[in-house]
Each structure stands twice: as structure tokens, then as C-alpha cells.
Amino acid sequence: MKMSKVLIGILSLAMSISMITGCTKTNSNGKNSEGKTEISVGNWPAKEGDDLTRINNQKDEFEKENPDISIVPDTWAFDLQTFYSKAAAGQLPDLYYANFTEIEKIASGGYYSDLTEALKKLGYDGVWNESVLKLISRNDEIVTFPTNAYSLGLAYNVDLFQKAGLMNADGTPMQPKDWDEVVEFGKKIKEATGKAGFIIPTMNNCGGWISTPIAWSFGTEFMKSEGEGKYKATFDSDEFVSAMQFISDLKWKHDIFGDNALIDLDEYFKQFALGNVGMIIAAGNFTDSVYKYEMPLEKIGIMAIPAGPKKHVTLTGGYTATVADGASEEQIEAAILWLEKSGKTFKINDDSRANADKSYSQMAADKKAIGIRGLSVFNEATELEQLITEMIDKYKNIDLNHVKLYNDSLSDTSIELRPEEPVCAQELYAVVDGIIQEVLTNKNADIKALVKKANEDFQHNYLDNLD
């Protein structure tokens, strides 16, 4: 892959010559003319405003604290339209940000500097959430620095669970171990309350997104890399047909889905907040989406994602910071120190502690749910996780037993974390939306035929057109 990157650079030289000659790169050691270690930082705000003022103040403070380092603002933000040409020309910011979906592209193309030794030197050895560490590592190299993450679980309505006899005496819910038990729980909820047991959204790409962990857990592989940026659609499979049959059966066989099969994400959360459905797939921050519908805090619960017949897996996402390839050791360390200054690491200082207290205090005043943890990129022993525990203990306004099974699942390494598919994820979700809508509105839908056509269309319309 390193050789292919060189060839790409040669081929793009003619197009990029004006950009290259105008570039003010530092010398090979990452030093500028003043002898300072210089790093350019991407995603710098381009417009005047609070964000620009804040980050400029942060830059001034950082450079006073680290007089041997110079920060150079770069307004470029990750997009595939420009990423490869900038990478080939050596013009990526020294520190650039991207979603988890881009980690594989960054790693396979070699567009990173290995962070492993610098992280060890700066005290990051042994601090990672092991599941997240697997996502950011390739061949014993740490490719990128995750700054935040989420994972999907199973949210539930505590009141409906109580009425259906699905709550334990200690206030924790009964945990459906697999999707078959989700169906059984859904039947009990429907029988006891008349409400839908379980739903998924079906519109605006959200059905494809939310159903992804179901499909994976049935053994679905949506696509396969064929090298050189090419992919083959592979979901025309018995496994994916079985996953879509499961979703069809929610309505036509088990009668736990509810009447409306055309649900966007807002309606999805609205129905849950209003108490019209017992269970939904959601990330830990789903409470932000039900807040506007004034869902009573005592009814909010979430637990681990159930397992499938082939895998116990959930979808994860988040944001990472990558040091571009070719960086010197000093630049790599400077980039990590900048991330620390930006509050994106496990290290806590007086400012971050005060900001956390202010944030949680405001959430409590707004009566937003406090007690559900997010997927941490670090382990429970770090200062950051201890601070979060302190804040939850101080400001919690929900029964922690109602969310204990989800919070515990965040450190359960038996549950596989998988990021979104590496290319055309939104287009894939739209294609899957179409299948889900059909199987939930047509009792006699030919699922195998739908899947076969969707796989062909996805390949022809999207994967075959990748640059």
C-alpha cells in the first residue's frame, strides 16, 4: 500500500503542482524556521464566532505552556472528495479528524503515523477500552486517537416492562439474551398493555442504520474489499434473508410491531417517549431525542443489545484524530499534547472538572436524564471515567438499576463492536430501508428476490462507481 501511495502521488503531481509549490511545509524533522515543532491542525473554524474565539484562545494558552510547539490552523475537514488527492500530495493537516467509518481507509492507505510509542511515553499504556483499542489498531500499531464513541443498546419503557412482569426485584430489567427473546418479551408487553412490543424505524436511511446490528448478528456481511478501493456487495445471502425474515415476522407472524410501518427517526423516538412501544434499538444518548416529548424520567431504561444466532455484536461510531503519515516523533507528541489541551483525552485538569460540573448541573436543571454512560474510549480506572462517576453520583435523576445492564455492557468484551460499513454506508441504509418497508407492508413479499435485487442495485449504482 505504501508503494501504491507513491504511484498515486506521481500521477497526481501535474494536477497538484501549484498546490505543492504554495505549501509551507516544515523541514523533515517537523521544525519551522524558528526551530519550533510545528503541527497543522484540521477542522479549524473558518468563520468568526464563538468557536473560533475559543479555539484561538486555546491555541494561545497551549503555545505559552509549550513554547517549543507552534500550532498552524487548517480549515480542511475530512471529505472523500478531497482526501485522497490531499493525501497523495502530502497536504493533509498534520492532525486531522474523521469518523470511525474512515479508519479502515486511513489504515489501509497508510495515511497515518503510528502513535504507539508516543502514547506509551505520555502515559497512555493500559488506559484503553480494549474493544475500542481493537478498532483503532492494525498490526500492533495504533493508527488513530479516538476522541468519542457510542454503541447501540436496547432501550425499554420501564412502566411497560413492569406491567408485563419483566422487571426484577432489584429494579433491573430482565435481559433478553437474543432476538427470539425480544419477540417473547414483545408478546408479553402486547398482551399486558396492548402496546407494540418492539419497532424499528423504516425511513430516511434510519431503518438500514438501526437494523445493521440485527443483520450482523444473523451473520450478514454487507460487502467485501477487493483491494485498490474496490468493493463487492455480498449481502445476497441466506444470513441477510433470515434477518429480513425476522423483521417481517415482527409484524405478520408475531404481531408486536404496531400498525404504522412507515416510521422516520423522529416518529420512532416519539412513539417510544409517549409509551406506545416497549423496546427500541438506541444509543445511550437517545434520551436527547425523547426529551422534547417529556418522557417521564422514571420510565427511561436501556440495556445491552441482544445476541443473534451467529454473533453478539453491536454498531459503534464516533470520532477520531489521526496524525498524518511522515510526522516526526516530536510532531506526534505535540499532536497528542494538543488533544489533551482540547479535553479529548482521559487526563483531567481543573478546567475540565469545572466544565463537567457546569454541564451536568445544567442537564439536571433542564431535567435531562443523567445516569446513562457513553461508550468510553478509555477503561474504567482512568481519571475521566472516575470524574463521570462522580458527576453521575452527584446529579443522577434516574434509577441507575434501570440502566445498569447497558452501562455494564460498555466494558463487556464478549460483545463485538463494529463501525459502520467502510464505503457508501448511507446509500446502503437507503437500499435496506426499501426492503424493510416492503416486508412490513406486504405480507407476501418475496424476501429472497428483494434481497437479490437490492444487492445487484447497490453494486451497480454505488460500489461500481467508487473513485
Protein Blocks (a to p, Z undefined) as FASTA:
>chain_A
ZZmmmmmmmmmmmmmmmmmmmpccddfkopafkopacdddehiafbgcjklmmmmmmmmm
mmmmmmmbccdddfbdcdfklmmmmmmnopacfbdcddfklmmmmmmnopaccfklmmmm
nopgokacfklmmmmggehiafbdcfbdcdddddddfklmmmnopacfkopacddfbfkl
mmmmmmmmmmmnopafbdcdfeehlmmmmmmmmmmmnopafbdceejhiacdfkbcfklm
mmmmmmmmmmmmnopnojblcdcfklmmmmmmnopafbdcddfklmmmmmmnopafklgc
cddddddfkbccdddddddddddehiafklmmmmmmmmmmnopafbdcfklmmmmmmmmm
mmmmnopaehiacddfbdfkbmklmmmmmmmmmmgcbdfklmmmmmmmmmmmkbccdddd
fbhklmmmmmmmmmmmmmmmmmkbcfklmmmmmmmmmmmmmmmmpZZ
